[in-house]
Each structure stands twice: as C-alpha cells, then as structure tokens.
Amino acid sequence: MSENDSQRPQDAGSAGETQQQPRVQVESTPADSNNIPYVQAYDTQTGQPLDGQQVVNKHTVVKTKTKKLPIFITALAGCACGALLVIALIMSGTLNIGGGRNAVTAGASGSSTQKISIDSEDTTLAEAVSAKALPSVVSITATSSGNQNGSLSQSTDESDSSGSVGSGVVLDTAGHILTNNHVVDGYDQYVVTMDDGTTYEAEFVGNDASSDLAVIKLKDADASKLTPIEIGDSSKLNVGEWVMAIGSPFGNEQSVSTGIVSALYRSTAMSSTSGSTIYANMIQTDAAINPGNSGGALVNDNGELVGINSLIESYSGSSSGVGFAIPVNYAKNIADQIIDGKTPVHPYLGATLSSVNALNARTNKLSTDSGAYVASVVEDGPAAKAGIQEGDVITKLGDDEITSADGLIIALRSHEVGEKVEITLMRGKEEKKVTVELGSDEKLQNQQQDDSATDTGNGGITDEQLRQYLEELLGKQGQGQSQGYGQGY
C-alpha cells in the first residue's frame, strides 16, 4: 500500500427519494341491512374511497365468566414466589443486576474509582463504550519553541509549519501518553487536553520512529484524575467485529465514530529521508479516521484498547472508509520499552536487501522474478550464521511468501527478537531452507541516531545516505536494485 493523502470518510450521499405510493387508511362502516361488518379503503392523499375495495370482516367474540377471587389469589402467590426466586439468585451471585454488557465502570488504578451508571435498557452500545473510553483519550497539540504564537491553523492537514494536532491514550496514573511518532516528531512543546477540558504541559519520553509510536508524559498531573485506558487483546480480533475510533479529527476533540474490523494483517512499509516506517499486521477498519485521529484509540465493544489509529488510505484527502490502526499488543510492547528507558528493539537479520522484479531478474539472470535479494550480509550477523550468502533470493519466511524487500521486512516485524524462523531461498537454481535466530537491531539504531547527528544539510539526509542514493542512481551496486535498506534487517 502506498502512502496517500489523509482523508476523512466522504459523507454518505442521499440515496434518492423513491416514489411514494398512496397509503391506505382503513375505516369501519356499516355494510348492509344484515349488519355484516366490512371495511372501506380510502386513499389518504385524495380522501376519496377506493371503488370495490371492501373487505368483509367476519369475527366472533367469545365471552367467558370466571370467578375473580381465586384468580387474584393465584396471581398474588405467583408474584411472591417469583420475587423470592429473584432475591435468591441475586444473593447467590447467579444474577448480576446492572453488570451486563452495557454496565460501565471506569477508573484509574491507585485512585478513587470513577463509576458511571448506565441503564442498559435505555442506552446503546456506542453510548456505553463512549462513556467508558472517552476519559482515557486526549488531544495533543504539538508546537516548536521557535513558533512564537504557539497557535495552530485549523486546516485539513494534521500538521503544518506551525504545529501538529493529534490524539493519544492515557496508559497509567503516572501520566504516560501513547501516541503516533508523526504527531510529536519535530516539535518540542506539547499541550495535552483531557476529556474534562483540563490541559497539561507534557514532556517527550521516547519514540520508535520505525514503528511510528511515541510516548510523552504529563507534567504535574493529578493521578486521581487520570483514567488509564483498559488494554484489550488485539490477537483475538475477528473480521466483522464492532469497533469505535476515538480522537480529535480536524481538531474536533473527543469525537467518536463506529464501524467494524474490515480486515486484519494489513501491512506496508513507507520510506522517507529519515528511514523506513514499518506498519506490520495493521487492523483495517471502516470507522471514520481523519487527520487528527492519529494516535487515538480504536476500542472494542467492551471499551478496551485494541489499536492505535495511524493511517488512512484515500485519494481525496478525506476518509474513504479505509483506516488502519497499529495492534495494541505490538504498540504496548514498544511503549513499555520506551517507559522503561530502553531502546525499542526489532528482529534483526543482518543483511542488505533489495526487491527483485522481472527486469532486474532477467538482467542479473536470477532464477526467480520476485523475492528479497541479499546484496550483502553482516559478518557474524544472524543471516551469516545461518548460512545466507550474498546473491541469495529469499522467497519465504516461514509460511509467508516473500515477493519484495518490503515484504520480508514486514514479515520479520511479526516475530520476536531471539525467535528462530525458517527461511526459504533460491541460490542459483537450487532451493534451500535455513533456520535463522533473529537478533536485535539495538546497536544499529544507536548507530543511526549517531549518524543523524552528523547531518550535513543535504536535505535532511546523512552523507552515508546520500552516497547510497547516488550509487543506486548511477547503478554502481550492479544488481539493478530498486531500494536499499542498509544493514537493518
């Protein structure tokens, strides 16, 4: 999936008015001297009787006589027995009044619990979920200290030269907020607006740019007034399941939209001068997601966080009903590493990769026209230890077909550091299978951070990145590679 302009779902157009048929009103009138009941049909638009539209309505009324006292006594005894049964069920815990699907309790651990009473008979599912989850979702305004007025223009873009507007979720009573990296990246001042309108300044804690996740922390927050969001399990989601997106689309704080899980395991990699952002195993939903929703919550019908809203796919700049959220199981793992002061790590293969296509396969006489071409391997890296060599073409990771370098990178992100995976590759015309124990990319990330500090002003890229770009442009790598990823995978 290529990156498209952010959009919000187009308003549903009118389906058009259908031609209204005359409704028929039925009125009882005497029929004839025999007093046989019948009904006369009238056109409600003209008021005129419809000729020949008479329907005989024969019926019989049966009257019975009963003795009222015995019936009253029997009914009273039945009510008493029913009441006793209900009381017994409640006391035994079998029947939980008010604890059904729409009963809501929201609160912060370690503080007084916030209880929201909802009448399940008069409240919809969306109202119940909103009441539970809204206090845990915040609006984030990010600006740069160089911006003197600190204000944001309310355009259709999520960010501009003056700042960024996005969303986030409260993780704990310490005030940690999980959001998208692209909401806070490039800014150093953050104002967080809570559900009740209270605002806090926040400080940057850490980020994982390659996963588009970041954590900020509220300054001087009252823990008793924070409501951490309840964490769900994104691995248990099913296609067709009901979900709600919560955030600040176009700066409209505390907005909700509902939909379903449209698909699972959607993945893409987006490249920029700062590196590649990997969106692996994303949740696709038709709940309206727009600019400003980024970093907000995707919750299930229990009000539990199952995803962090991050992307939409659209051609018009507004939502087209195709939005994507980072699964919470992955996002929470990254957030925990950041909060613990660790560098978020990802599976590391130790190879330079490029995509194989029909053209470069023919040029370089490869035996397959798709896959991930291994341009080089890192000495003593996981790939080298497993026996992967320069010139191999990786075609499978486990049971996943690999058709490109992007595909391999995405597939790697679905595994854990230290996990052993089977890789299928083509070496010449021979197919081979090897087992790789995936390493950690922590050392590589630290190196990239150091490299970024040596930026020479070449459009935001380092000297090494510029050299790689020129080599690819001039074809000096000799393999017809369409895209290089350094040694990060």
C-alpha positions in Angstrom: 0.0 0.0 0.0 1.5 3.4 -0.9 1.1 6.4 1.3 -1.8 8.6 0.2 -3.1 11.9 1.4 -5.0 11.7 4.6 -8.7 11.8 4.1 -11.9 11.6 6.1 -14.8 9.4 5.0 -16.9 11.1 2.5 -20.4 12.0 3.7 -22.8 9.4 2.5 -24.8 10.9 -0.3 -28.6 10.8 -0.5 -29.8 7.6 -1.9 -32.6 9.5 -3.7 -36.2 9.6 -2.9 -38.4 6.8 -4.1 -41.8 7.4 -5.5 -44.3 7.4 -2.6 -47.2 5.1 -3.0 -50.6 6.2 -1.7 -51.1 4.8 1.7 -54.5 3.2 2.5 -56.4 4.1 5.6 -59.0 1.5 6.9 -62.2 2.7 8.3 -65.1 0.6 9.6 -68.7 1.4 8.3 -72.0 -0.4 8.3 -72.3 -2.7 5.3 -75.9 -3.5 4.7 -79.2 -4.4 6.3 -77.7 -7.7 7.5 -75.1 -5.7 9.6 -72.2 -7.8 8.3 -69.1 -5.9 9.2 -66.8 -4.8 6.4 -64.0 -2.2 5.9 -63.9 0.6 3.4 -60.5 1.6 1.9 -59.6 5.3 1.3 -56.7 7.0 -0.4 -55.0 9.1 2.2 -53.8 11.6 -0.3 -57.2 12.4 -2.0 -59.6 11.3 0.7 -61.7 9.5 -1.9 -63.0 6.0 -1.3 -61.3 3.3 -3.4 -64.0 1.6 -5.5 -64.5 -2.1 -4.9 -62.0 -2.0 -2.0 -64.4 -3.5 0.5 -63.3 -6.4 2.7 -65.8 -8.4 4.7 -64.6 -8.7 8.3 -66.4 -11.5 10.0 -65.4 -12.3 13.6 -66.7 -14.0 16.6 -66.3 -12.7 20.2 -66.3 -15.3 22.9 -67.2 -14.2 26.4 -66.4 -16.3 29.4 -67.3 -16.0 33.0 -64.7 -16.5 35.7 -64.5 -16.3 39.4 -62.2 -13.3 40.1 -61.2 -14.1 43.7 -59.5 -17.5 43.1 -57.6 -16.0 40.1 -56.4 -13.0 42.2 -55.1 -15.3 45.0 -53.3 -17.5 42.4 -51.7 -14.5 40.7 -50.6 -13.0 44.1 -49.0 -16.3 45.1 -47.1 -16.5 41.8 -45.7 -13.0 42.2 -44.5 -13.8 45.7 -42.8 -16.9 44.5 -41.1 -15.1 41.6 -39.8 -12.3 43.9 -38.3 -14.9 46.3 -36.6 -16.6 43.4 -35.0 -13.4 42.1 -33.8 -12.5 45.6 -32.2 -15.9 45.9 -30.5 -15.6 42.5 -29.1 -12.2 43.4 -27.8 -13.3 46.8 -26.1 -16.3 45.2 -24.4 -14.2 42.6 -26.0 -16.1 39.7 -28.0 -13.0 38.7 -26.0 -9.8 38.4 -28.3 -6.8 38.1 -26.5 -3.8 36.4 -23.5 -5.9 35.5 -24.4 -6.6 31.9 -22.8 -5.7 28.7 -23.6 -2.0 29.0 -22.8 -1.6 32.6 -19.7 0.6 32.8 -17.0 1.2 35.4 -14.1 3.4 34.5 -11.3 4.4 36.9 -7.6 4.9 37.5 -5.7 2.2 39.4 -4.5 3.5 42.7 -7.1 6.2 42.8 -10.8 6.5 43.6 -12.8 4.6 41.1 -14.9 6.5 38.7 -18.3 4.8 38.4 -20.7 5.6 35.5 -24.2 4.3 36.0 -25.9 3.3 32.8 -29.4 2.0 32.3 -28.8 -0.9 29.9 -32.4 -0.8 28.6 -32.2 2.9 27.5 -28.5 3.0 26.5 -27.0 1.9 23.2 -23.7 0.0 22.9 -22.0 3.1 21.4 -23.1 5.3 24.4 -21.8 2.8 26.9 -18.4 2.4 25.2 -18.1 6.1 24.8 -18.8 6.7 28.5 -16.1 4.2 29.4 -13.3 5.1 26.9 -13.6 8.8 26.3 -11.9 9.8 29.7 -8.8 7.9 28.6 -8.4 9.6 25.2 -6.7 13.0 24.9 -6.0 15.7 22.3 -2.4 16.6 21.7 -1.2 20.0 20.4 2.5 19.9 19.4 4.4 23.0 18.6 8.0 24.1 18.2 9.7 26.6 20.6 10.5 28.6 17.5 6.8 29.2 16.9 6.1 32.5 18.7 2.4 32.5 18.9 2.1 28.8 19.6 -1.2 28.6 17.7 -2.3 26.1 15.1 -4.1 26.8 11.8 -7.2 24.7 11.6 -6.6 23.3 8.1 -7.5 19.9 6.8 -3.9 18.9 7.4 -2.9 17.2 10.6 0.2 19.2 10.8 1.7 22.3 9.2 4.6 24.7 9.7 3.1 26.0 12.9 2.4 22.7 14.6 0.5 19.4 14.8 -2.8 18.3 16.2 -3.3 14.7 17.1 -4.6 12.3 19.8 -3.3 10.0 22.4 -4.3 7.5 25.1 -3.6 7.5 28.8 -1.6 4.5 29.8 -1.1 4.9 33.6 -1.7 7.3 36.5 1.9 8.5 36.2 0.7 10.4 33.1 2.3 8.5 30.3 0.5 9.1 26.9 0.9 6.8 23.9 0.6 8.4 20.5 2.0 8.2 17.0 5.5 9.4 16.4 4.4 11.6 13.5 2.1 13.6 15.8 5.1 14.8 18.0 8.1 14.3 15.7 9.9 17.6 15.1 8.3 19.5 17.9 9.4 20.2 21.5 6.4 21.7 23.2 3.2 19.6 23.9 -0.1 20.6 25.4 -2.5 17.8 26.3 -6.2 18.4 26.7 -8.1 15.9 28.8 -11.7 14.7 28.4 -12.9 17.3 31.0 -11.1 20.2 29.3 -8.2 20.2 31.7 -4.9 21.0 30.0 -1.4 19.9 30.9 2.0 20.5 29.5 3.9 17.3 28.6 7.4 16.3 28.0 8.9 13.9 25.5 9.8 10.5 26.9 10.9 8.5 23.8 9.9 7.1 20.4 10.3 4.4 17.9 10.3 6.1 14.6 10.3 2.9 12.6 7.1 1.8 14.2 5.5 5.3 14.3 5.0 5.2 18.0 6.0 7.7 20.8 5.4 8.3 24.5 5.0 11.7 26.2 4.4 12.3 29.9 2.1 14.9 31.6 3.8 17.4 33.9 2.4 17.8 37.4 -0.7 15.6 36.7 -3.1 14.7 39.5 -3.1 10.9 39.4 -6.5 10.7 41.0 -8.0 12.5 38.0 -6.4 10.2 35.3 -8.3 7.3 33.9 -5.9 4.8 32.2 -7.4 3.0 29.3 -8.2 -0.6 29.7 -6.0 -2.7 27.4 -7.5 -5.4 25.2 -6.0 -8.2 23.2 -5.6 -7.4 19.5 -4.8 -11.0 18.7 -8.4 -12.0 19.5 -10.0 -9.6 17.0 -12.1 -11.0 14.2 -13.1 -9.6 10.9 -16.6 -8.1 11.2 -16.2 -7.3 14.9 -17.6 -3.9 16.1 -15.1 -1.2 16.9 -15.1 2.5 17.8 -12.4 5.1 16.8 -11.9 8.0 19.3 -9.8 11.1 18.8 -9.6 14.7 17.6 -10.3 14.7 13.8 -9.5 18.1 12.4 -9.0 19.4 15.9 -12.6 18.4 17.0 -11.7 16.9 20.4 -13.4 13.9 21.9 -15.0 12.7 18.7 -16.2 9.1 18.2 -17.0 7.1 15.1 -18.1 3.5 14.8 -17.6 0.7 12.3 -16.2 -2.8 12.1 -12.9 -4.6 11.6 -12.8 -4.7 7.8 -9.6 -6.8 7.6 -6.6 -8.0 9.6 -2.9 -8.3 8.9 -2.6 -5.4 6.5 1.0 -4.3 6.3 3.0 -1.7 4.5 6.4 0.0 4.6 6.9 3.7 4.0 10.2 5.2 3.1 11.4 8.7 3.8 14.7 10.5 4.2 14.7 9.7 7.9 14.3 5.9 7.2 11.6 3.3 6.7 8.5 3.2 8.8 7.1 -0.3 9.1 3.4 -0.8 9.7 3.0 -4.6 10.2 -0.2 -6.6 10.7 -2.4 -3.5 10.8 -6.1 -3.6 11.7 -8.2 -2.2 8.9 -11.5 -0.6 9.8 -14.3 1.4 8.2 -14.8 3.5 11.3 -14.1 7.1 10.2 -10.5 8.1 10.8 -9.3 11.5 9.7 -6.3 13.9 10.2 -6.2 14.5 14.0 -7.3 10.9 14.8 -3.6 9.8 14.7 -2.5 8.4 18.0 -6.1 8.0 19.2 -7.8 4.8 20.4 -9.5 2.0 18.5 -11.6 0.2 21.1 -13.8 -2.9 21.0 -17.3 -3.4 22.3 -16.0 -3.7 25.9 -14.3 -0.3 25.7 -10.9 -2.0 25.6 -8.0 -0.6 23.6 -7.2 -2.8 20.6 -5.3 -0.4 18.3 -3.7 3.0 17.8 -5.2 4.8 14.9 -2.5 5.8 12.5 -3.2 5.8 8.7 -6.0 6.1 6.2 -5.9 5.2 2.5 -7.6 7.7 0.3 -7.3 9.6 -3.0 -9.3 12.7 -1.9 -7.8 13.8 1.4 -10.8 12.7 3.4 -11.8 9.4 4.9 -12.9 6.8 2.4 -13.7 4.2 5.0 -10.3 2.5 4.8 -8.4 3.3 8.0 -5.6 1.4 9.8 -4.6 1.0 13.4 -1.4 -0.4 15.0 -2.4 -3.5 17.0 -2.3 -2.8 20.7 -0.3 -5.9 21.6 2.6 -4.6 19.5 2.1 -0.9 20.4 2.0 -1.6 24.2 5.2 -3.7 24.0 7.0 -0.8 22.3 5.6 1.7 24.8 6.7 -0.4 27.8 10.2 -0.5 26.4 10.2 3.3 26.0 8.8 3.9 29.5 11.5 1.6 31.0 14.2 3.8 29.4 15.1 1.1 26.8 15.7 1.5 23.1 12.8 -0.4 21.4 14.3 -3.3 19.5 13.1 -5.2 16.5 14.1 -8.5 14.9 17.4 -8.2 13.0 18.5 -10.3 10.1 21.9 -8.6 9.3 21.6 -8.2 5.6 21.3 -5.5 2.9 18.1 -6.2 0.9 16.6 -5.1 -2.3 13.4 -6.1 -4.3 13.6 -8.5 -7.2 11.4 -7.8 -10.2 11.1 -9.2 -13.7 13.5 -6.6 -15.2 16.4 -7.0 -12.8 15.8 -10.7 -12.6 16.4 -11.0 -16.3 19.3 -8.6 -16.3 21.1 -10.5 -13.5 20.0 -13.9 -14.7 18.1 -14.8 -11.4 16.1 -17.9 -11.3 13.0 -16.1 -9.8 11.4 -12.8 -10.7 10.2 -11.9 -7.2 11.6 -12.0 -3.7 14.2 -10.2 -1.5 17.7 -10.1 -3.0 20.5 -10.3 -0.5 23.1 -7.7 -1.6 25.3 -8.3 1.3 25.4 -9.9 4.8 26.9 -8.6 8.0 29.8 -10.6 9.3 28.8 -12.7 12.3 25.2 -11.5 11.9 22.2 -13.8 12.2 22.0 -14.2 8.4 25.7 -15.1 8.1 25.5 -17.5 11.0 22.6 -19.3 9.3 24.5 -19.7 6.0 22.7 -17.0 4.0 25.0 -15.6 1.3 25.3 -12.6 -0.9 23.3 -13.2 -4.1 20.6 -15.4 -2.5 17.0 -14.5 -3.1 14.7 -15.0 -0.1 11.3 -16.3 -1.2 9.7 -17.4 2.1 9.8 -16.6 5.8 8.0 -19.5 7.5 4.8 -20.0 5.5 4.7 -16.3 4.3 5.5 -15.8 0.6 8.1 -13.1 0.2 7.9 -11.1 -3.0 9.9 -8.0 -2.2 12.3 -6.5 0.3 9.4 -4.6 1.9 7.6 -7.9 2.3 10.5 -9.5 4.1 10.9 -6.5 6.5 7.2 -6.6 7.3 7.2 -10.3 7.9 10.2 -10.0 10.2 8.3 -7.5 12.3 5.7 -10.1 13.2 8.4 -12.1 15.0 10.3 -11.5 18.2 14.0 -11.0 18.9 15.6 -14.3 19.6 12.9 -16.3 17.8 14.0 -19.0 15.3 12.4 -18.8 11.9 12.8 -20.9 8.7 13.8 -19.0 5.6 13.4 -20.4 2.1 15.8 -19.0 -0.5 17.0 -19.6 -4.1 20.7 -19.9 -4.6 21.1 -20.0 -8.3 18.5 -22.6 -9.4 18.6 -24.5 -6.1 16.1 -24.0 -3.4 17.4 -24.1 0.1 15.9 -23.8 3.6 17.8 -22.4 6.6 16.9 -21.6 10.2 17.8 -18.1 11.5 17.8 -17.0 15.1 16.7 -13.4 14.8 18.9 -10.8 16.5 18.3 -7.3 17.9 18.7 -4.1 16.0 19.5 -2.0 19.1 23.2 -1.5 18.1 22.1 -0.5 14.6 19.5 2.0 15.9 22.1 3.6 18.2 24.4 3.9 15.2 21.7 5.5 13.1 21.0 8.0 15.8 24.6 9.0 15.9 24.7 9.3 12.1 21.6 11.6 12.2 23.6 13.9 14.4 26.2 14.4 11.6 23.6 15.8 9.2 25.4 18.0 6.6 22.4 19.8 5.4 21.8 17.6 2.3 18.1 17.8 2.5 17.9 16.1 5.9 20.0 13.0 4.9 23.4 11.9 6.1 26.5 11.7 4.0 26.1 7.9 4.0 22.5 8.0 2.9 23.5 10.5 0.1 26.3 8.2 -1.0 23.9 5.2 -1.1 21.4 7.2 -3.1 23.9 8.3 -5.7 25.3 4.8 -6.1 21.8 3.4 -6.7 21.0 6.3 -9.1 24.2 5.6 -11.1 23.8 1.8 -10.9 27.1 1.2 -9.2 25.7 -1.6 -7.0 25.4 -3.7 -10.1 22.3 -5.6 -9.1 19.5 -3.5 -10.5 18.3 -2.8 -7.0 15.3 -0.7 -6.6 15.7 0.2 -3.0 18.4 -0.4 -0.3 17.8 -0.7 3.4 21.3 -0.6 4.8 22.1 -3.4 7.3 19.0 -3.0 9.4 17.1 -6.2 8.6 
